[in-house]
Amino acid sequence: MYLAFYGLKKEPFHTTPDPNFLYLSPTHKEALGAIIYGIEQRKGFIAITGEVGVGKTTIIRAYLERPATRKQKTIYIFNPVVSFQALLSTIFRSLEVEPKHHDQPEMVNQLHEILIEEYRSNSTVVLVIDEAQNMPVETLENLRMLSNLETVADKLIQIVLIGQPELNTLLDDPKLKALKQRIALRSTICPLTPKESQAYIEHRVNLASHTGHPLFTSDAMKLLAQKSQGIPRRLNILCDNALITGYGRQKNPATVSEVREILADLDSKGPSLLSRWQFLAAAALLLALASFFIVFSFSANQQVPSEPTINSHESRPIEENSLKNDTEIRKLSQNQPGSTSDHIEGHLEFNKENQPIPRQAQNQYPNNTTALASPLPDPENTETLNNPTSPLSSSQINSENSDSDSLKLANKSAEKSIVLPSGPQTSIQSIASPPNQGDPEFQVPSDNGPTKTFPRTRLVKKGENLSRITTEIYGSNDPAYVNWVREHNSEITNPDFILPGQQIILPEYVKE
């Protein structure tokens, strides 16, 4: 499409092997000379090796299209991955001869007779095997048998092996030692030097141009020679793409800018326009997912109430009062029998680690006084308050130990603290004393069912709601019971969401 723009007769950098554009570097000349000499002198085996794209196939095609000095029949094997039996069948088919037998030794004997007739008629049979490094070792080993088809002076069939450097490695196999010794001529085609690469470009441009006008600037040619690494096939691809880009930009000759652009595209060093859009789309998707995750996490955290921290000016008095109370209680426990001390240690725990107090508990009881986690005694019960050091009876201790609710609440005391309600201050002795079992307002429900003694107070356990508590206390989770409890506990706004450690009042239900 750019022929008229650059003044060309035909495309100078087509990627197919075209013998008309053959450029002979020193190693190309050597390889072509080895082929010509080996075939004309009937030397038998010839091996031509070189890297991918250096021009091996172009060399052999150039030889096949040159005028021959004698009659010649060429058998070209494009796919070398065949068995020796299949190779013999291909040779017979190319010579237009039907094999009399399909037995391999008999086929070799018949081929020997055919080759002798060709030799007598001054005709040469040439077998060219391209990509010979891919041929199975067994086939190559049997190929040696064809080299034994000879006269006293000449080989009857000329075999040209063309392959990549791996062919030399393959021939080093001990199984192919006999074949390797029969190779009469070897030649290796090397990549072009930078100077040869520029001469290669000029050679092809001169053959294709009407005017001989250069298609590339000097700097562009140097960059093309450098990036092609001396491989003619790669050099053709780079030059062709640079001319297409130059035509699109209306640049004649093509400059370094066009060469750099096609290098970035071919070597994937720079993202294309499509790649940029794909990258932006992926980034936008990731950003949207991240935003959704952040919003979702924030909403989830809003549903879980956070526990406020205590200011430094408030925490110090609480800590000092706690230590003082702890000291006084230990003195009391040392003067009492073991049962009383055990009871106090099991049910009394002060906030010595300065744990935060739930927000709703602070709002309900603003005095910030540390108290027990077990049910509190009635401040009006003067009998208990006036006799804090009286020993507990064994029945009281057993009753307390058998009460699962009290034990669970005692275990919770190390984690959560509550605040005493405002009102008459209770002394340390009254706090240390257990509640009087005879007081009807503080009877704990037994395992046999809910107690009917009202009113009651109760500390909320972790994971509980009003429905569960009304079932335990009133024997039903009917909404009427739930609403009844809410009417007597105005701080409860959501019956399904109450804080652990919160103290609620459970009055006797009166049906309206």
C-alpha positions in Angstrom: 0.0 0.0 0.0 3.0 2.3 0.4 4.7 1.5 -3.0 3.6 4.7 -4.8 4.4 6.9 -1.8 8.0 5.6 -1.6 8.5 5.1 -5.4 8.8 1.3 -5.3 8.2 -1.4 -7.9 7.5 -4.1 -5.3 7.8 -4.7 -1.6 11.5 -4.8 -0.7 11.1 -6.4 2.7 8.7 -9.3 2.2 9.1 -12.1 4.8 8.9 -15.0 2.4 12.3 -16.4 1.2 12.7 -14.7 -2.2 15.9 -15.7 -4.1 15.6 -12.5 -6.2 16.5 -10.5 -3.1 19.4 -12.8 -2.1 22.1 -10.9 -0.2 25.3 -12.9 0.2 27.3 -12.1 3.3 30.6 -14.0 3.6 28.9 -16.9 5.5 26.0 -17.0 3.0 28.5 -17.3 0.2 30.3 -20.1 2.0 27.1 -22.0 2.5 25.9 -21.6 -1.1 29.4 -22.6 -2.3 29.3 -25.8 -0.1 25.9 -26.8 -1.6 27.0 -26.2 -5.2 30.3 -28.0 -4.8 28.9 -30.9 -2.8 26.1 -31.7 -5.3 28.1 -31.2 -8.5 31.0 -33.3 -7.2 28.6 -35.9 -5.8 30.0 -35.8 -2.3 27.0 -37.4 -0.6 26.1 -35.7 2.7 26.1 -31.9 3.1 25.1 -30.1 6.4 24.1 -26.4 6.5 23.2 -25.0 10.0 22.3 -21.6 11.3 20.0 -19.7 13.7 16.3 -19.2 12.9 15.8 -16.6 10.2 19.4 -16.2 9.0 18.5 -17.3 5.4 19.1 -21.0 5.2 16.0 -21.7 3.2 16.7 -18.7 0.9 20.1 -20.1 0.2 18.9 -23.6 -0.8 16.1 -22.1 -3.0 18.6 -19.8 -4.7 20.6 -22.8 -5.5 17.6 -24.8 -6.8 16.6 -21.9 -9.1 20.0 -21.3 -10.6 20.7 -23.0 -14.0 22.1 -26.5 -13.4 25.1 -27.8 -15.2 23.4 -31.2 -15.6 20.0 -32.7 -15.4 18.8 -32.8 -11.8 15.9 -34.2 -9.8 15.3 -32.7 -6.4 13.2 -34.2 -3.6 12.4 -31.5 -1.0 11.3 -32.8 2.5 9.4 -30.0 4.4 8.2 -32.2 7.2 11.1 -34.3 8.5 9.1 -35.9 11.3 8.7 -39.2 9.4 9.8 -42.8 9.7 12.4 -44.2 7.3 9.6 -46.3 5.6 7.6 -43.1 4.9 10.7 -41.3 3.7 11.3 -44.0 1.1 7.7 -43.8 0.0 8.1 -40.0 -0.5 11.3 -40.5 -2.6 9.5 -43.1 -4.8 6.5 -40.8 -5.3 8.8 -37.8 -6.2 10.6 -39.9 -8.7 7.3 -41.0 -10.1 8.1 -44.7 -9.5 5.8 -47.3 -7.9 7.5 -49.5 -5.4 7.4 -53.2 -6.2 7.5 -54.1 -2.5 6.6 -52.5 0.7 9.4 -54.3 2.6 12.0 -51.8 3.6 15.1 -53.7 2.4 13.4 -54.5 -0.9 12.5 -50.8 -1.3 16.2 -49.8 -0.7 17.3 -52.3 -3.4 14.8 -51.0 -5.9 15.9 -47.4 -5.2 19.5 -48.4 -5.8 18.6 -49.6 -9.3 16.7 -46.4 -10.0 19.7 -44.3 -8.9 22.1 -46.2 -11.1 19.9 -45.5 -14.1 19.8 -41.8 -13.3 23.6 -41.8 -12.9 24.0 -43.5 -16.3 21.8 -40.8 -17.9 24.1 -38.1 -16.3 21.3 -37.0 -13.9 21.7 -36.2 -10.3 19.2 -37.0 -7.6 19.2 -34.5 -4.7 17.4 -35.1 -1.4 16.9 -31.9 0.6 15.7 -32.2 4.2 14.7 -28.9 5.8 14.5 -28.5 9.6 16.6 -31.7 9.9 17.0 -31.2 13.6 13.5 -32.5 14.0 14.0 -35.8 12.2 13.8 -38.9 14.5 17.2 -40.5 15.3 16.0 -43.8 13.9 15.3 -42.2 10.5 18.6 -40.4 10.4 20.4 -43.6 11.3 18.7 -45.5 8.5 19.5 -42.6 6.2 23.1 -43.7 6.3 22.0 -46.7 4.2 21.2 -44.4 1.3 24.8 -43.1 1.4 26.0 -46.6 0.7 24.3 -46.4 -2.7 27.3 -45.4 -4.7 29.6 -46.3 -7.5 33.4 -46.7 -7.2 33.9 -43.0 -7.6 30.6 -41.1 -6.8 27.6 -41.2 -4.5 24.4 -41.9 -6.3 22.2 -39.6 -4.2 23.2 -36.2 -2.7 21.6 -35.5 0.7 21.5 -31.9 2.0 20.7 -31.5 5.7 19.5 -28.0 6.6 18.8 -27.3 10.3 19.3 -25.1 13.3 22.3 -25.4 15.6 20.5 -28.3 17.4 21.3 -30.4 14.4 25.0 -30.4 15.4 24.0 -31.6 18.8 21.8 -34.3 17.3 24.6 -35.6 15.2 26.8 -36.0 18.3 24.5 -38.8 19.4 26.5 -42.1 19.6 23.9 -43.8 17.5 24.6 -41.4 14.6 28.4 -41.7 14.8 28.5 -43.5 11.4 26.3 -40.9 9.8 28.3 -38.0 11.2 31.5 -39.5 9.7 29.9 -39.6 6.2 29.1 -35.8 6.1 31.5 -34.5 3.6 30.8 -30.7 3.8 29.6 -28.5 6.6 28.8 -24.9 6.7 27.3 -22.5 9.3 25.4 -19.3 8.4 26.1 -16.5 10.9 24.0 -13.4 11.7 24.8 -10.2 9.9 27.1 -7.7 11.4 25.8 -4.1 11.9 27.6 -3.0 8.7 26.3 -6.0 6.8 22.7 -5.3 8.0 22.8 -1.7 6.6 24.2 -3.1 3.3 21.4 -5.7 3.4 18.8 -2.9 3.6 20.4 -0.8 0.9 20.6 -3.9 -1.4 16.9 -4.7 -1.1 15.9 -1.1 -1.5 17.9 -0.7 -4.7 16.3 -3.9 -6.2 12.8 -2.6 -5.4 13.0 1.1 -6.0 12.4 3.1 -9.2 14.6 6.0 -8.1 17.1 4.5 -5.7 16.0 7.0 -3.1 16.8 5.9 0.5 13.8 4.8 2.5 15.4 5.4 5.9 17.5 8.0 7.5 21.0 7.1 8.5 20.1 7.0 12.2 17.0 4.9 11.5 19.1 2.4 9.6 21.6 2.1 12.4 18.8 1.5 14.9 17.2 -1.1 12.7 20.6 -2.9 12.3 21.1 -2.9 16.0 17.7 -4.1 17.0 17.5 -6.8 14.4 20.5 -8.5 15.9 21.7 -9.4 12.4 18.8 -11.7 11.7 17.6 -11.0 8.1 14.0 -12.2 8.8 13.7 -9.9 11.8 15.3 -7.1 9.8 12.6 -7.5 7.1 9.8 -7.3 9.6 11.2 -4.2 11.3 11.8 -2.4 8.0 8.4 -3.3 6.6 6.6 -2.0 9.7 8.7 1.2 9.8 7.7 1.9 6.2 4.0 1.4 7.1 4.3 3.7 10.0 6.2 6.3 8.0 3.5 6.1 5.3 0.8 6.8 7.9 2.8 9.8 9.2 3.7 10.8 5.6 7.4 10.6 6.4 9.7 9.9 3.5 12.3 8.7 4.4 11.3 7.0 7.7 13.0 8.4 10.7 14.1 7.1 14.1 10.8 8.1 15.6 8.9 5.6 13.4 11.5 2.9 14.1 11.1 3.4 17.9 7.4 3.2 17.7 7.3 -0.1 15.8 10.0 -1.5 18.2 7.8 -0.7 21.1 4.8 -2.4 19.5 6.7 -5.5 18.3 8.7 -6.0 21.5 5.7 -5.2 23.7 7.7 -2.5 25.6 4.9 0.0 25.3 1.2 -0.5 25.9 -1.1 -0.1 22.9 -4.2 2.1 23.0 -6.4 -0.9 23.7 -4.0 -2.0 26.5 -4.3 1.4 28.1 -8.1 1.3 28.0 -8.1 -2.2 29.5 -5.8 -1.0 32.3 -8.0 2.0 33.1 -11.1 -0.3 33.1 -9.4 -2.7 35.5 -8.3 0.1 37.7 -11.8 1.6 37.8 -13.3 -1.8 38.7 -10.8 -2.3 41.5 -11.6 1.2 42.9 -15.3 0.5 42.8 -14.8 -2.8 44.7 -12.6 -1.2 47.3 -15.1 1.6 47.8 -17.9 -0.9 48.3 -15.9 -2.9 50.8 -15.1 0.2 52.8 -18.7 1.3 52.9 -19.9 -2.2 53.8 -17.3 -2.4 56.6 -18.2 1.0 57.9 -21.9 0.1 58.0 -21.1 -3.1 59.8 -19.0 -1.3 62.4 -21.8 1.2 63.0 -24.1 -1.6 64.1 -21.8 -2.7 66.8 -21.7 -0.1 69.7 -18.2 0.9 70.7 -17.3 1.2 74.3 -16.1 4.7 75.2 -12.8 5.2 76.9 -12.5 6.9 80.2 -10.7 10.2 80.3 -7.5 10.4 82.1 -8.8 12.8 84.8 -11.6 10.4 85.5 -9.6 7.1 85.5 -7.2 8.1 88.2 -9.8 8.5 91.0 -11.5 5.3 90.0 -8.3 3.4 90.1 -7.4 4.8 93.5 -10.8 4.1 94.9 -10.6 0.5 93.5 -7.3 -0.1 95.2 -8.5 1.3 98.5 -11.7 -0.8 98.4 -9.7 -3.9 97.5 -7.4 -3.4 100.5 -10.4 -3.0 102.9 -12.1 -6.1 101.6 -9.0 -8.2 102.0 -8.8 -7.1 105.6 -12.4 -8.1 106.1 -11.9 -11.5 104.5 -8.9 -12.3 106.7 -11.1 -11.9 109.8 -13.9 -14.1 108.5 -14.3 -17.9 108.2 -13.0 -19.6 105.1 -16.5 -19.9 103.6 -17.1 -16.2 103.7 -13.7 -15.4 102.2 -14.3 -17.9 99.4 -17.7 -16.4 98.7 -16.3 -12.9 98.5 -13.4 -13.9 96.3 -15.8 -15.8 94.0 -18.4 -13.1 93.6 -16.5 -9.8 94.1 -14.2 -8.3 91.4 -13.3 -4.6 91.1 -12.3 -2.8 88.0 -8.5 -2.9 88.8 -7.5 -2.8 85.1 -9.4 0.3 84.3 -11.8 -1.3 81.8 -14.1 1.0 79.9 -17.7 1.4 81.1 -20.5 0.9 78.6 -22.0 4.1 77.4 -25.6 3.2 78.3 -24.5 2.2 81.8 -22.8 5.6 82.3 -25.9 7.4 81.1 -28.1 5.4 83.5 -25.8 5.6 86.5 -23.6 8.7 86.3 -21.8 8.2 89.6 -19.0 6.1 88.2 -18.7 3.9 91.3 -17.3 0.4 90.7 -19.6 -2.4 91.9 -20.2 -6.1 91.8 -21.1 -8.0 88.6 -23.5 -10.3 90.6 -27.0 -9.1 91.6 -26.7 -6.2 94.1 -28.3 -6.2 97.5 -31.2 -4.0 98.3 -29.9 -0.7 99.9 -33.0 -0.7 102.1 -32.1 -4.1 103.6 -30.5 -2.7 106.8 -30.1 -6.1 108.3 -27.4 -7.0 105.8 -25.8 -3.6 105.8 -25.5 -3.4 109.5 -23.9 -6.8 109.9 -21.4 -7.1 107.1 -19.0 -9.4 109.0 -21.5 -12.1 110.0 -20.5 -15.5 108.7 -22.5 -17.1 106.0 -24.4 -20.3 106.6 -23.5 -23.4 104.6 -27.0 -23.4 103.0 -26.4 -19.9 101.7 -23.1 -20.8 100.2 -24.5 -24.0 98.6 -27.4 -22.0 97.2 -25.1 -19.5 95.7 -22.8 -22.1 94.2 -25.7 -24.0 92.7 -27.0 -20.9 91.0 -25.7 -21.0 87.5 -26.7 -17.5 86.7 -24.7 -16.1 89.6 -21.6 -18.1 88.7 -21.8 -16.9 85.1 -22.2 -13.3 86.2 -19.2 -13.6 88.6 -17.1 -14.9 85.7 -18.1 -11.9 83.6 -17.1 -9.5 86.4 -13.4 -9.5 85.3 -14.4 -8.3 81.8 -17.2 -5.8 82.4 -17.9 -3.2 85.1 -21.2 -1.6 85.9 -22.0 1.6 87.8 -24.1 1.8 90.9 -27.3 3.8 90.6 -27.5 7.2 92.1 -28.8 7.2 95.6 -27.6 6.3 99.1 -23.9 5.4 99.0 -23.2 1.8 100.1 -20.2 1.0 102.2 -17.5 -1.5 101.4 -18.8 -3.8 104.0 -22.3 -3.9 102.4 -20.8 -4.6 99.0 -18.8 -7.5 100.3 -21.8 -9.1 102.0 -23.9 -11.5 99.9 -27.5 -10.7 99.3 -30.0 -11.9 101.8 -31.8 -14.9 100.5 -34.8 -13.9 102.5 -35.2 -10.7 100.6 -38.0 -11.4 98.1 -36.7 -8.8 95.6 -33.4 -10.5 95.1 -34.3 -14.2 94.8 -32.5 -15.9 91.9 -34.5 -18.2 89.6 -33.9 -21.8 90.1 -33.3 -24.4 87.5 -36.8 -25.8 87.9 -38.4 -22.8 86.3 -38.8 -19.1 86.6 -39.5 -17.7 90.0 -42.6 -15.7 90.7 -41.1 -13.3 93.2 -41.3 -9.7 91.9 -40.0 -7.1 91.4 -36.5 -8.3 90.3 -33.4 -6.8 88.9 -31.1 -8.7 86.5 -27.8 -8.1 84.7 -27.8 -8.7 81.0 -25.6 -11.5 79.8 -23.7 -11.5 76.5 -25.9 -12.4 73.6 -29.2 -11.9 75.4 -32.2 -9.9 74.3 -35.5 -9.0 76.0 -37.4 -12.0 74.3 -35.0 -14.4 75.9 -35.1 -12.7 79.3 -38.9 -12.6 79.4 -39.1 -16.3 78.5 -36.8 -17.0 81.4 -38.6 -14.8 83.9 -42.2 -14.8 82.8 -42.2 -18.2 81.0 -43.1 -16.6 77.6 -41.7 -14.3 75.0 -45.1 -12.7 74.2 -44.7 -9.1 73.0 -46.9 -8.0 75.9 -44.1 -9.1 78.3 -41.4 -7.5 76.2 -43.4 -4.2 76.1 -44.0 -4.4 79.9 -40.3 -4.7 80.6 -39.5 -1.8 78.2 -42.1 0.4 80.0 -40.2 0.0 83.3 -36.7 0.4 81.6 -36.9 3.6 79.6 -33.2 3.3 78.6 -34.0 0.3 76.4 -34.7 1.5 72.9 -34.2 -1.7 71.0 -35.4 -5.0 72.6 -33.1 -7.0 70.4 -30.0 -5.0 71.2 -29.1 -4.5 74.9 -25.6 -4.2 76.3 -24.0 -7.0 78.4 -23.7 -5.9 82.0 -26.7 -3.6 81.8 -29.1 -3.9 84.8 -32.8 -4.1 84.1 -35.8 -4.1 86.3 -38.3 -7.0 86.0 -41.6 -6.0 87.7 -44.5 -8.3 88.2 -46.6 -8.4 85.1 -50.1 -6.9 85.5 -52.5 -7.6 82.7 -54.3 -4.5 81.6 
